[in-house]
Amino acid sequence: MFEKGAYPIILKRTIDGYYVEIPDFDTGTQGNSIAEAMEMARDAIGLVGIDMEDDGKKIPEPYTVPFQTEKEDIVTLVDIDFSEYRKKVDNRAIRKNCTIPYWMSVEADKAGVNYSRLLQDAITSFLGLNKTTVN
């Protein structure tokens, strides 16, 4: 699995901001400013990359697709860590069943325990994860 990379992007000035070509992923995006365009490019690369992984395809290495530029174009690199990106966007809830003693269930229900939140907090603590990277 390809973890990290710095991919070339081509920023083209438009009336509204910048259009971004991402040759290695045969895709594009846009932004109102250079900073926003680069952020959108990172997001596009991350989404396309993890979709490719999910489909069993190999993520391309940077600079695998040749590209041409025009005089006014800005060519720069956007870095991406696909593992970190996946953690950031793949925060959907997964159902897990667990069992506890009946008496504990009665007491927890009386106390208004949110089982999902408690389990998430316990696993976060057990694994030594930073809550800001998990939520």
Buried (B, 14 or more C-beta within 10 A) or exposed (E): EBEEBEBBBBBBEEEEBBBBBBBBBEBBBBBEEBEBBBBBBBBBBBBBBBEBBEEEEEBBEBBEEEBEEEEEBBEBEBEBBBEEBBEEEEEEEEEEEEEEEEEEEEEBEEEEEEEEEEEBEEEBEEEEEEEEEEE
